[in-house]
């Protein structure tokens, strides 16, 4: 007889708990006494064991079916219905719950068409409606037509130029080939950078319009079988998505730095025409089925061979003879969005907040992105609710956020964060989920101070594959391991490779942007993590990201939904009840020192050796590491000084903020991490320095090196007071 996996997991938990508490008379177990941040973690281990038994795969499936029963773009009635559902579940669990409204500037498509007008005999009228035989959900008339959020309206007819991934390097290659894109419609494929970066670079080079398509080499049949026969993007599949310049600032385009509350007068807003977040050239996405006849009939030089995709012809760069007419009519309005906020008040340090969240809105159904995260969050809330009903109360206040309008530009989380800046000065962590489950491969990104924390959390959670999540993660990190790969733009896959590898035997990535931790970390200085369980996810931002695809290819039995609910919940519990905040600033200092060393080598190549003095920054990083090591010793045995120690630890990450912000991007204030101006999602470390080097600005590099030294000294001063 085959034993159900759910029973095996339950037995695993019981065995683990029995092992830890095998001697009922012992005052504490070895594992409990060794839990970082706790003087005696026996009680915490018991709480976590009770929590682990609660998240239920069947309930996670019910949540996901409810959340994805209709397309729910931000600001629609269907989106509000999902907010009401999440609020209901928060209240049932015993959370103090409110729905926070914001009034934000976003677009829906009114008319979108792309037509080939030359040469004679070549016909294409798009965008073709998404459809496959065997799945009727994409045929729902409420499915929004393919479009790009934050694109302007426009009518353009011009010759076409193919620009590979639309990166700065790709446009430089076109210059070398003597291909002029001014006044042309650029066709670029998804991948390697954020779609908004493609729009920015095309705009900077004088393009009249931009079409972005998914090439089957990156996101289709070259990866494997197309949906519904496999998980990869079918011929009609289109990746929607915002092209807003979130690397300038995220959130509502008309209110950088302030909350877009409904009562905010228009006089406090900037006009959309003046917003640095909004692109200037019309941009729209296509399927590779629609892009096929455009690319097939381009002439001009052969494309560089590394630009060749998987369509069955030689790619050329143009221009022409293909001409395309783009007609985009966008319906821009101020629309209402809804964040759902749930709270559990702390009993010892109620002003200290543990914030955790996931966005809820989707371009269409959003089974993976984002509602796999919402379903997992709701099962974590289910576990918290059971603990509350048993009489447990957290030491710190827990805040759960179900964010809206993330897809348009991280809007809901950003507006809430901007509204609550004063309160969030005491936030000890922000834990994020977005694309929670698209497969079975666990991954995480984090600030360095929480990398050991997230690894320790995964040691407490059983894996559906046997052992713990950490065991499976560690094995997958080893050289030669195989794991499914997502769409090249999927949020869960964009940030996993760290710029500096610490002493962990799992790989924890760096945080760039593209999800809701952005306001917390990069504007407010709240230490953050992001978790995912990824796989072969070829339907990102399409109508095929629905419950049917999810059940076939992501998580048929919802066991990874259960896993992610458990990891997310243990993060929250362990941080909420820790005697001493479990930050590791020795690890942080090591990684920053490695970033500085890499930047120094890069600057020597760019400007010549010894043109820039990195000594003060290097010394500041090493001093930061040294005091981080000293504080680690105190964190292990805080005695009666835990309150003062926590205040110092809390001030340290805030010390890494630059009050005036990054050059030309003042909203981004974190000195160590920011989204790259020309990457968008992927992190740029010590961004002030590295981007100044990329701009070939020697004076600015020197100024940013000095600024980094000051910031590191400020952060170290917080630790130094606790020697």
Beta strands, then each sheet from edge to edge (+ up, - down):
strand 1: 96-118
strand 2: 125-126
strand 3: 148-149
strand 4: 154-162
strand 5: 185-189
strand 6: 209-213
strand 7: 241-242
strand 8: 282-286
strand 9: 318-344
strand 10: 349-359
strand 11: 396-403
strand 12: 427-437
strand 13: 441-446
strand 14: 508-509
strand 15: 528-534
strand 16: 673-675
strand 17: 683-685
sheet 1: 2+ 1- 9+ 4- 5- 6- 8-
sheet 2: 2+ 1- 9+ 11- 10- 12- 15- 13+ 14+
sheet 3: 3+ 7+
sheet 4: 16+ 17-
end
